[in-house]
Amino acid sequence: MVEMAKKGRTALITGASEGIGRELARVMAKEGWNLVLVARREEILTELAAGLIVEHGVKCAVIAVDLAEPESVGMIAQKLRERNVAVDALINNAGFGRYGLFADVDETAFRSMIEVNVTALTNLTRAMLPGMIERKRGWVMNVGSTASFQPVPFSAVYGATKAFVLSFSEALATELEGTGVTVTCVCPGVTETGFARVAGASKQEVDFRGALSAGEVARLGYAAMMKGKRTVVTGGMNAVLAFGTRLISRKMAAGIAFKLMKKRRS
Ligand SMILES: NC(=O)c1ccc[n+]([C@@H]2O[C@H](COP(=O)([O-])OP(=O)(O)OC[C@H]3O[C@@H](n4cnc5c(N)ncnc54)[C@H](OP(=O)(O)O)[C@@H]3O)[C@@H](O)[C@H]2O)c1
């Protein structure tokens, strides 16, 4: 049953073509949100949008764009203006990693990773925030990771991008207190999605035992956002491990992660 209060509200979700983003689209459409779905693969987005329109009676638009391109956020903002769409909830979910030693990974992968995980997320937030503040209502969800909490050898740049996401989200949440706009950083641990495939992980490098599904992460993330929580680590064990890193030195945390990954890779 669609709650009346949410009728007419619009959420923009990046990375909606697969994994956690696709499940967030499903969860939010079920809750009555109109959606703007963003990712590169237009056909998949269009198919998803068509299904959500029929199933939930919501409005659903698609913007196919590569967020690694510097002009992507300007293009999204322009399209929203043309369609007269005000974004009430911004879900910065798109992101990817690349496994390997820093010196071995192609530098173009890092450039795109920083563009998508950091630059596009920051620019989209900057573009959508003034409208939310003016309307005295808004939600920002930034998808971080358990990697936000510690250095991550074999994913050094990815871990650094996710540390940015957490730090940025927490600072922004404080700046926005009392404005009616909340910022929630959702930090999943290993989740069963296309992430590991895109990151180029070998079979032994990925362990889905005890991993949450993308649907579970989406439901937990959405609930945390609607409660106005600042940070949520999805999954009890992930939360223990993420907050447990505070009890040891960052050098030790990096060393343990390095040994674990090295063992899996050998
Ligand atoms: N899965 C995990 O274990 C895990 C753990 C912690 C955090 N996370 C985070 O969760 C978020 C979602 O990841 P996921 O696990 O759902 O991965 P996924 O299944 O690979 O989905 C990633 C999404 O991001 C989009 N995307 C990637 N590069 C893009 C680009 N250049 N431009 C536009 N869209 C782009 C992809 O769409 P297109 O390919 O169609 O562009 C896809 O919809 C990411 O921020 C990730 O870092 C994942």
PDBQT file of the ligand as one rigid body, heavy atoms in Angstrom, charges set to zero:
ROOT
HETATM    1  N1  LIG A 301      28.800  -5.479  -3.496  1.00  0.00    +0.000 N 
HETATM    2  C1  LIG A 301      29.581  -5.246  -2.482  1.00  0.00    +0.000 C 
HETATM    3  O1  LIG A 301      30.189  -6.169  -1.908  1.00  0.00    +0.000 OA
HETATM    4  C2  LIG A 301      29.711  -3.837  -1.942  1.00  0.00    +0.000 A 
HETATM    5  C3  LIG A 301      30.284  -3.674  -0.672  1.00  0.00    +0.000 A 
HETATM    6  C4  LIG A 301      30.411  -2.397  -0.172  1.00  0.00    +0.000 A 
HETATM    7  C5  LIG A 301      29.988  -1.304  -0.903  1.00  0.00    +0.000 A 
HETATM    8  N2  LIG A 301      29.446  -1.484  -2.141  1.00  0.00    +0.000 N 
HETATM    9  C6  LIG A 301      29.034  -0.286  -2.899  1.00  0.00    +0.000 C 
HETATM   10  O2  LIG A 301      27.688  -0.413  -3.273  1.00  0.00    +0.000 OA
HETATM   11  C7  LIG A 301      27.453   0.390  -4.438  1.00  0.00    +0.000 C 
HETATM   12  C8  LIG A 301      26.675  -0.420  -5.456  1.00  0.00    +0.000 C 
HETATM   13  O3  LIG A 301      27.501  -1.497  -5.892  1.00  0.00    +0.000 OA
HETATM   14  P1  LIG A 301      26.927  -2.948  -6.232  1.00  0.00    +0.000 P 
HETATM   15  O4  LIG A 301      27.522  -3.883  -5.294  1.00  0.00    +0.000 OA
HETATM   16  O5  LIG A 301      25.466  -2.890  -6.381  1.00  0.00    +0.000 OA
HETATM   17  O6  LIG A 301      27.672  -3.165  -7.634  1.00  0.00    +0.000 OA
HETATM   18  P2  LIG A 301      27.114  -3.539  -9.085  1.00  0.00    +0.000 P 
HETATM   19  O7  LIG A 301      26.138  -4.643  -9.012  1.00  0.00    +0.000 OA
HETATM   20  O8  LIG A 301      28.340  -3.719  -9.928  1.00  0.00    +0.000 OA
HETATM   21  O9  LIG A 301      26.353  -2.212  -9.532  1.00  0.00    +0.000 OA
HETATM   22  C9  LIG A 301      27.052  -1.019  -9.758  1.00  0.00    +0.000 C 
HETATM   23  C10 LIG A 301      26.135   0.014 -10.386  1.00  0.00    +0.000 C 
HETATM   24  O10 LIG A 301      26.888   1.218 -10.605  1.00  0.00    +0.000 OA
HETATM   25  C11 LIG A 301      26.720   1.622 -11.952  1.00  0.00    +0.000 C 
HETATM   26  N3  LIG A 301      27.931   2.255 -12.478  1.00  0.00    +0.000 N 
HETATM   27  C12 LIG A 301      29.208   1.769 -12.422  1.00  0.00    +0.000 A 
HETATM   28  N4  LIG A 301      30.022   2.587 -13.110  1.00  0.00    +0.000 NA
HETATM   29  C13 LIG A 301      29.255   3.605 -13.594  1.00  0.00    +0.000 A 
HETATM   30  C14 LIG A 301      29.522   4.734 -14.410  1.00  0.00    +0.000 A 
HETATM   31  N5  LIG A 301      30.743   4.994 -14.891  1.00  0.00    +0.000 N 
HETATM   32  N6  LIG A 301      28.492   5.558 -14.725  1.00  0.00    +0.000 NA
HETATM   33  C15 LIG A 301      27.240   5.306 -14.295  1.00  0.00    +0.000 A 
HETATM   34  N7  LIG A 301      26.925   4.241 -13.523  1.00  0.00    +0.000 NA
HETATM   35  C16 LIG A 301      27.924   3.401 -13.191  1.00  0.00    +0.000 A 
HETATM   36  C17 LIG A 301      26.432   0.330 -12.722  1.00  0.00    +0.000 C 
HETATM   37  O11 LIG A 301      25.644   0.615 -13.878  1.00  0.00    +0.000 OA
HETATM   38  P3  LIG A 301      26.154   0.536 -15.403  1.00  0.00    +0.000 P 
HETATM   39  O12 LIG A 301      27.178  -0.555 -15.497  1.00  0.00    +0.000 OA
HETATM   40  O13 LIG A 301      24.897   0.252 -16.171  1.00  0.00    +0.000 OA
HETATM   41  O14 LIG A 301      26.691   1.894 -15.692  1.00  0.00    +0.000 OA
HETATM   42  C18 LIG A 301      25.586  -0.449 -11.724  1.00  0.00    +0.000 C 
HETATM   43  O15 LIG A 301      24.235  -0.068 -11.828  1.00  0.00    +0.000 OA
HETATM   44  C19 LIG A 301      28.820   0.868  -4.909  1.00  0.00    +0.000 C 
HETATM   45  O16 LIG A 301      29.026   2.199  -4.514  1.00  0.00    +0.000 OA
HETATM   46  C20 LIG A 301      29.791  -0.066  -4.190  1.00  0.00    +0.000 C 
HETATM   47  O17 LIG A 301      31.040   0.534  -3.986  1.00  0.00    +0.000 OA
HETATM   48  C21 LIG A 301      29.296  -2.729  -2.676  1.00  0.00    +0.000 A 
ENDROOT
TORSDOF 0
